[in-house]
Amino acid sequence: MELPFAESWKIKMVEPIKKSTREEREKWIKEAHYNLFQLKADYVYIDCLTDSGTGAMSDRQWAAMMMGDESYAGARSFFRLKDTITRITGFEYVIPTHQGRAAENVLFSYLVKAGDYVPGNSHFDTTKGHIESRKAFAVDCTIDEAKDTQLELPFKGNVDPKKLEKVLQEHADKIPFIIVTITNNTAGGQPVSMQNLREVRALADKYNKLVIFDSARFAENAYFIKTREEGYANKTIKEITREMFDLADGMTMSAKKDGLVNMGGFIATHHQDIYDGAKCFCIPFEGYLTYGGMNGRDMEALAVGLDENTEFDNLETRIKQVQYLAARLDEFGIPYQRPVGGHAIFVDAAKILTNVPKEEFPAQTLAIELYLEAGIRGCEIGYILADRDPVTRENRFGGLDLLRLCIARRVYTNNHMDVIAVALKNVFDRRNEIKRGVKIVWEAELMRHFTVQLERL
Ligand SMILES: *Cc1c(COP(=O)(O)O)cnc(C)c1O
C-alpha cells in the first residue's frame, strides 16, 4: 500500500487557540460592526484572513535570530541575507526594506514618473497604488482565461503576450519596466509558467525594457513549474528559481510570504544603476542601506527562511494542504476559483448566496456567516473591497465577489482544514435561507474594507 502524504516537519512549539460559542461570536462580530478586520484576533479560532506574515518560523530560524548583528552599518546579518539572496536569485545588489510595499515605494520612487505606463499581470493593490500615486498607469495584461473562475488551466496567472506587445508598441517611450507578479496573487495565487516568463523577456528585449518580478510567492510559483510544466519535473526548486530570476532585471519581495518571516522585504537587481538610483530613496524612507527597515535578527531569520522555502518538501507540504482543503470543498460541491492556487481558496460567494442581492454584499455576508458558524475568519475580496467609482461614487459591482480563505504557512493541521470545510458546508447547506446581507453605515473614501462599518439586514 502506498504511504499517505504527511507534513515534512514536526511540531516543537504550540500556541493555544480558543474556541468560542456562537452566542459569543454574535456579540463580538456585532461589536466589530460586522467587519472581520475589526475583530480581536483572540476572538478568532482559525484565522484565514491572510497568509502575509502569519507563518510559523522553524527552529533554525529562531536559532538564527540569536545570531543577529544589530550594528547600524555593515551588519554581518545584512551580508548573510545578501549572500543568500544572491545565491538563490542571482541578483548581486540587495536593498532590505521593512515589507513588500516599502520595496515598491523605494524602487518606484526611482523608476516611475508621471505619465508612465507599467504593464503587468494583475498588479497587486499596493503595487498599483505605488504606480497610480505617481500619476502613472498600471496596465493589466493578464490572459483573459484568468477571469473565468471555473476554467482549469495550469498557468492561469500568465501574461498575455499580445496584450503586452500592444502596450509596448503604443507607449514605448513611457514604459520604465514590465512587472510580472509570481504567483499572480490577484488572479487567485495562480502561477506563471517559465515559458510565459521567457515570452515576456523576449518582448522586453525587443523593446529594450526592464522586467521586474513582484516575487512575494516566487517559491510557490517554482513549485507549480516543477509539478506542471514539461521539462521541469527533475529540476530542483532552487534550479527553477534561478532560471526564473535569470529572466528578470530585478525583483521586489514581500518576505512575509515566501520568505517565511513575520515582517520584511527587499529589492534585488543585477543592475548597478538601478541599485544606485533606488538606494537614495532607501535612506530617507527605510533606513541605512544595510538594514533598510529590518532588525539584524530579522535579516538572519529571512536568510534561513529563503533557503528553507526553496526546498521541495517544505513547498509540497504547504501546497498539498491548500489542495487538501480544495478537495474537501469539491466533495461538498462548494464553488471556488479553479484550479486552487498556492496560498488561498477563493470561494465564489455570488454563486452560493444567490438570494442575497449584490447591493447587500454576498461575499461579506458569507464571511460573517462562516465566522458565526465556527469562528473562522476569512476576507471579502469583492464588492466592498472594490470601493466606489471615483467619478460616479457608485459601488463597483463589475468584478467577482469572493470570500478568500488564506492558509498560513506551517501553522494549521489538516484537522483545521476539515473544520473549515465542514463549517463552510454547513453554511452552504442553508444557503437558500440566507436572504439578506449587510448595509454600509460608515465607510472611508479609499480602501474602505479595512474600516467599513456594517449593519445586518
Ligand atoms: C503582499 C504583497 C505585496 C506587498 O507586500 P507587503 O509586505 O504586504 O507590503 C506586493 N505584492 C504581492 C504580490 C503581495 O502578495
The ligand as an ORCA input file, in Angstrom:
! r2SCAN-3c Opt
* xyz 0 1
  C       1.877     41.144     -0.073
  C       2.221     41.534     -1.434
  C       2.805     42.777     -1.704
  C       3.019     43.836     -0.630
  O       3.816     43.359      0.380
  P       3.633     43.787      1.929
  O       4.703     43.010      2.589
  O       2.259     43.400      2.344
  O       3.853     45.237      2.000
  C       3.127     43.065     -3.019
  N       2.898     42.192     -3.999
  C       2.343     40.990     -3.784
  C       2.118     40.055     -4.913
  C       1.982     40.621     -2.491
  O       1.400     39.440     -2.280
*
